């Protein structure tokens, strides 16, 4: 391992891939379009593209159907660690989408799954 720290954006890329993997494993949801976006645009740009959309994505709805809103991009970006990457407006969009779908937005957006 090199002595240089991993950048915040690189850690966010890893976190985005992680929610894809968890959705596949925990919700049996293969977000093929999402993972293609990650390969094409990386994590941060993918998150911003999804946030700029006028409505939630099909993947968001699929995760909602499977009780997996904690695995959405919207939930991920609300984690305090990522605050420097997103504007308050972007965090508000994410928070609003989650609360509109009945998700209790707490201090930790992506943690252990709740039953």
C-alpha positions as CSV (number, residue, x, y, z in Angstrom):
1,X,0.0,0.0,0.0
2,X,1.3,3.4,-0.9
3,X,1.7,6.2,1.7
4,X,-0.8,8.5,0.0
5,X,-4.3,8.6,1.5
6,X,-7.3,7.7,-0.7
7,X,-9.2,10.8,-1.8
8,X,-12.7,11.4,-0.5
9,X,-14.0,11.1,-4.1
10,X,-12.3,7.7,-4.5
11,X,-13.8,6.5,-1.2
12,X,-17.2,7.7,-2.5
13,X,-16.7,5.6,-5.7
14,X,-16.0,2.6,-3.5
15,X,-19.2,3.3,-1.4
16,X,-21.3,3.6,-4.5
17,X,-20.0,0.2,-5.7
18,X,-20.7,-1.1,-2.3
19,X,-24.4,-0.2,-2.3
20,X,-24.7,-1.9,-5.7
21,X,-23.1,-5.1,-4.3
22,X,-25.3,-4.9,-1.1
23,X,-28.5,-4.4,-3.2
24,X,-27.6,-7.5,-5.2
25,X,-26.8,-9.5,-2.1
26,X,-29.4,-8.3,0.4
27,X,-32.3,-7.4,-1.8
28,X,-31.7,-9.6,-4.8
29,X,-31.7,-6.5,-7.0
30,X,-29.3,-6.3,-9.9
31,X,-28.9,-2.6,-10.7
32,X,-27.3,-3.2,-14.1
33,X,-28.0,0.4,-15.4
34,X,-26.6,1.8,-12.1
35,X,-23.4,-0.2,-12.3
36,X,-22.9,0.8,-15.9
37,X,-23.3,4.5,-14.9
38,X,-20.6,3.9,-12.3
39,X,-18.2,2.5,-14.9
40,X,-19.1,5.3,-17.4
41,X,-19.1,8.3,-15.0
42,X,-17.6,7.1,-11.6
43,X,-19.5,7.5,-8.3
44,X,-19.7,11.2,-7.8
45,X,-20.9,12.1,-11.3
46,X,-23.4,9.2,-11.2
47,X,-24.8,10.5,-7.9
48,X,-25.2,14.0,-9.3
49,X,-26.8,12.8,-12.5
50,X,-29.4,10.9,-10.5
51,X,-30.0,13.8,-8.1
52,X,-30.6,16.2,-11.1
53,X,-33.3,13.9,-12.5
54,X,-36.8,15.3,-12.0
55,X,-38.1,12.0,-10.4
56,X,-36.6,9.0,-8.6
57,X,-35.0,6.3,-10.8
58,X,-36.5,2.9,-11.6
59,X,-33.8,1.5,-9.4
60,X,-34.9,3.7,-6.5
61,X,-38.4,2.4,-6.9
62,X,-37.2,-1.2,-7.1
63,X,-35.3,-0.8,-3.8
64,X,-38.3,0.8,-2.2
65,X,-40.4,-2.2,-3.2
66,X,-37.8,-4.4,-1.6
67,X,-37.5,-2.4,1.7
68,X,-34.0,-1.2,0.6
69,X,-34.1,2.6,0.6
70,X,-31.1,2.5,2.9
71,X,-29.2,1.2,-0.2
72,X,-30.1,4.2,-2.5
73,X,-27.7,6.9,-3.6
74,X,-30.0,9.4,-1.8
75,X,-29.4,7.6,1.5
76,X,-25.7,7.3,0.9
77,X,-25.0,10.9,0.2
78,X,-26.7,11.9,3.5
79,X,-23.8,10.3,5.5
80,X,-21.8,13.1,7.1
81,X,-18.6,11.8,5.5
82,X,-19.8,12.9,2.1
83,X,-20.9,16.5,3.0
84,X,-17.9,18.1,1.2
85,X,-19.0,16.4,-2.1
86,X,-22.6,17.7,-2.2
87,X,-24.3,21.0,-1.8
88,X,-27.0,21.6,0.7
89,X,-29.5,21.7,-2.2
90,X,-28.4,18.2,-3.3
91,X,-28.7,16.9,0.2
92,X,-32.2,18.4,0.5
93,X,-33.3,16.7,-2.7
94,X,-32.0,13.4,-1.3
95,X,-33.6,13.9,2.1
96,X,-37.0,14.9,0.5
97,X,-37.0,11.9,-1.8
98,X,-36.4,9.6,1.1
99,X,-39.0,11.1,3.4
100,X,-41.5,11.2,0.5
101,X,-41.1,7.4,0.4
102,X,-41.5,6.9,4.1
103,X,-37.8,6.5,5.0
104,X,-36.8,7.8,8.4
105,X,-33.8,9.9,7.6
106,X,-31.5,9.7,10.7
107,X,-27.9,10.7,11.4
108,X,-26.4,7.7,9.7
109,X,-27.8,7.2,6.2
110,X,-26.2,3.9,5.3
111,X,-25.7,1.6,8.2
112,X,-26.8,-1.9,9.1
113,X,-30.1,-3.0,7.5
114,X,-33.2,-2.7,9.6
115,X,-35.9,-5.4,9.6
